[in-house]
Structures are given as C-alpha cells and as structure tokens.
Amino acid sequence: MTRFDSRSVAPPSSDKKMPWTQEHYDQFDMLGYLFMPGLFSTEEIARLNEIIPELLQGDDQADQMHRERERSGAVRQIYLAHRYSPPFEALSRDARIVEPVRQILDSEIYVWHSKINVKDAFEGTVWLWHQDYGYWMWDGVEPKLISVMVLLDEATLNNGCLLVAAGSQKWGRLEHDADERTTSYKQWCVDKETLKERLSEDRIQPITGKPGDVLFFDCNLLHGSGHNMSPLPRKTFIIAYNDLTNRPGAVENPRPDWVVSRNFEPVSSR
C-alpha cells in the first residue's frame, strides 16, 4: 500500500443517512478522489443492468439520448440517461451521492451531464490521460465540478479500469492537446512531455472494484484508462455535478446540451 491508496480510509456506510466523516473529506481534498466500495447493493446495480441492453440498442431520435460509438460501430458512451431513464434519474438524485457532492462544493448543484461509459470485451478502447476540466474550461466555467463514477460491472486491470494520478488535482489545469487519431472520439489529452515530467509510477492508482463501488473525483484529477483486453465487459455510469452558480458562459461554438446541460434545475436528493 502506498501513501496514495484511498483504501487506507474505511468507506462510509451505505446507509443513506450516514454522512461522510471529516476523514473522508480530508482524503478527498488530499488525493482528489475517494473510492467507496459497496455503496450500492448488488440488487440495486442488477436493476440498472437489466435495462442496459435496451439502452445500447436504442435510437437517439426515439429516446432523446445521445450515443458515441467506436470505429467498429459499438456504443462507447450513452449520454442523458439521467434525464430520460427513470432508474438512472433516481440514481443521479440518490442522497449517498448528492449529499457529499453538495458538501464538497459547498453549494446547490445541478447535473452538468451524465454518461454510461461502455468498454465491450476485447473492443473497448483507451482514454488518454486528461483532466475533465481540460475539456470543460472551454465551456466558460470555473473548476467547481465533481464527477461520480458508479461501477456497473467488475473493473479489473485487464478490462481497462480507470487509472487516476493521486493528488494531481493540486497541480491545477494542465495544457491539453486535441487528439483525433487514437480513437473515433476526439480527445483532449495531456502531452507526453508533461506526463513524463509530472507523473510518477507510484502516483498512478488503478480503480478496480465490484458492481456498486463508487468513485468521487475532482474535475482537475488527471486520469485515463487502457484498452479492454479481457472477456469481461466494463460499464460505468458517470454523473458530473456543477456548482449551481457556475453556469457555462458565452463561448464560441457552444457544445450541445447533451454534454453541457442548459437545464439548471437544482438536484433534490432522495
């Protein structure tokens, strides 16, 4: 165990009424993330997974969600499930997620966007090292956003689990370059020279876990993931929350609502 390992602090109870302790907030502040095993039960995640095949086969025009695809045509991401799928809408309002995010940001919050990330067995491709704020700064906001990743499948080193650079949120925003070659989806990523200068091996932490485990992370946390080299699929649901006062500004070529929400309704927890 290294000094960067978030598992050194016991996770909060899965009881909705049990808040994080000060130790949890302190660790989030130090590392830029907090990993919480077993926050959601096997039964809760099974109910979500029951509807995933229908969502993967869905049509953007019919259900108003938005899908990004691999070059093979396989779905890579499904946006807006929190808005148009009742089980995922309920998850985005769950107090076990919402209340800690409110406390971290010290503000009312709204959903910036949500996405189901899909890495099919032997097919899911890489996410290059980046900070989410490396994308979001272009939307005219300050770095006052928190993302919450719920594991829907087991995440392993072999099936392309998330990798995070512990404490990297304290570096502030790094410069990002556009990469349109590596995958079918344009990525903003940190250049290799900066990574060689900044990123040490012991800082890299793999987020492996079981369905129902949850990761909270800062928008400036450096992270990425590798190809799925395994027969196991890896699906996650990520909800990004924004400080209600931190709305997108007037920018050239504003991005569409499915990735930068213009629905500023405050999230009420359940």
N, C-alpha and C positions, 0 to 999 in steps of 0.2 A: 504494500500500500504506500502510495506517495503522499506528499503533503497536499496534492491537488485532488485527492479522491473524495468525492462528495458522499460516498457511502460511510465516511467516518462519523457522520451525524445520523442518529436514528430518524427515520421519516415520521412525519406527523401521522396521527391516527386517520383512518379512512372515514371516521365519523364526521359528517358534515358540520357538526357543531364544534369540532375541535380545531382551534386555530393553530397556525404555526407558532413555534416558540421563538424567543429572541435569538436563540442559537441558529435556527433555520434562516432567519432574515440576515443574520451576520454572515452566514456562509454564502448565501446568495450574493451579498454585497462583495465578499472577498473573491469568489470564484466566477461570478457572473451567471451561475446556474444552480439549480437544486434538483436532484433526482429523487423521486418519491416512489419507491416500489409499492405495488399493491394498492394504490389509491382508489382504483376502481376494481370491482369484483369480476371474477370470470364470467358470471351471469350477465353483468352489465355490458361487458365487451362483446359477449356472444350475440346479444340482441343487436348491437351495431353491425357486427359482421354478417348477420343474416341479410341485411339489405345491401351490402356492398356489391354483390353480383348485379343487382338491378341498376345500381348507380353506374357501374362500369359499362353496362350495355346501353345506358341512357342516351338521349339525344338533346343537345344543347338548346335547340329551338323549343322542344317539347317541355323540358323541365326547368329551363332558365338557368341551369348551372353552366359552368364553363370547363372544358376539358383540354388539357395539353397532352400531346402524345409523343412517344418515342418515334424514331425514324421507321421502325417496324410497323407502326400503327397502334401499338399497345398504349393504353392510357397510362400517362405518367403522373398526372395531377387532376383532381376534381375540385374546382373552386365553388364556393357558395353553398355547400351542404348545410352550413349553419342557418341559412336563410330559407331553404326550400325542402329540407328533410327534417321532419319533426324530431326523430331521435337525436340527430346531431345538433339541432337547435337547442334541445334540452341540455345536451352536454355542454354547449357553449355558455349556458347560464348556471351550470352547477356550482354551488357555493364552495365546493372543495377546490375549484379553480378560480372562481371570480373573486372571492374574498381576499386571498393572498395577493392577487394582482392589484386589487384596489389599494391594499396596504403598501405594496412596493412603490406604486406610482403616487400614492397619497392623493388620489383623485377619483372622481367618477370616470368610468371607462366606456368605450364602445368597441365593437368588433371592426378592426381595420380590414381584415379578410380572414377567411378560413380555407384550408385545402386538405384534401385527402391525398397524401403522397403514396405512390404505388411503385414498388420495385418487384416486378414479376420474377419468378425463379429463372435464373440464368440470363435474364434480359434487362432488369433494371440497371440504369447507368449511373455514372458518377455525378456527384455535386461537388464542384470545385470549392476550394477554401474561400470563404467570403464572410462578410458581416451582413446581416439583413439591412442594417442602416446604410450599407453601401448601395443598396437599391433605393431605399425609402427616402434618403436625403433629397433625391431628385423630385420628390412629390411635395417638397416645401414644408416638411415637418422637422421638429427637433427630435433628438434621440430619447423619446419618452414612451417607448413601446416595449411590451413584454410578449413573448411567444410561449405557448404552452403546447407541448407535444405529447399526445396520448398514444401509447403503443397499442396497435390493434392486432399485431402478430408478434411472435417472438423476434427479437432483434439480436443478431449474432455478428461476430466479426466476419463470418463468411457470407452473410446475406446483405452486407452493406449498411451496417448500423451507423448511426450518426457518430462523428468524431468531433469533440469540442476542444478548444485550446483554453484551459482553465486560467482565469484571471485576465484574459485578453481584452475584456471589455474596458479595462483600465487604460488601455493604450489609446482610447478614443477611436475615431473613424480613421481607417487606413485608406489609401488611394486604391481604387478598383479599376480594372480594365475590362472592356467588353470582350467576351469570348463567344463567337458564333460558330465555331468549328467542332468543338468537342462533343456536343450533344445537339439534339433537334431543337432545344430551347436555349435562347440567348441567355448567357450567364454573365453577371458581373463578378469578377474574382480578383483576389489579391495577387499581385505579380510574384513570380518565383524568387526574385532577389530580395524582396521584402520578407517573404516567408523564411528564406534562409537566414536572414538577419534576426528575425523576431522569434521564430518558432523553434522551441527545443523539444526533443523527443519526450521528455518526462512531463511536459505540459499537456500533451495530447492524451485525452481520456475517451475511450470508447463507451458509448451509451448502449450497453447491452441490457436486455431485460425481457420480461414476460408481458403478455397482453394485460393491460390495466395499469402498468407502470407509467409514470408521468414525469416529464422533464419541463421545468420552468427555466427560461433563459432570456438574458438581456439582448436588446437589438444590436449591440456592438460586440457580442461574443463571436469570436472567429470560429467557424465550424464548416464541416464538409462531410462527404461520405463517399465510399467506394462503390464499385460495381457489385451487383448481386451474383456471386459465384456459386450459389447454393441452390439445392432443390426447394428451399423454403422461401415463400414469398415474404416480403416485408412491407407492411402497410402501416402508416401512422396518420393521425388526424392532428393538424396543427391549427390552433386558433391564435391569431395575433390581435392583441388588445392595445388600443391607443388611449392616452390621456384625453378626456373629452375636450379640453381646451386646446389641444394640439392638432387642430384640423389641417388638412392639406391646403397649401397656399396656391396662389395663382402662378402657374408654371407653363412654359411652352409644352405643347403636346401632352396634356394631362392623360394619365393612364386610365383605362376603363374602370367602371365601378366594381367589376368582379375581383380586381386586385387592389384597388384603393376605394374603399366604400365611401359613398356620399350619404349613407344612412347613419346619422349621428345619434340614434336613439341610445340612451344610456342602458347598459346591461343591468337588468334586475336579476339577482341570483335566486336559485330555487333550492 
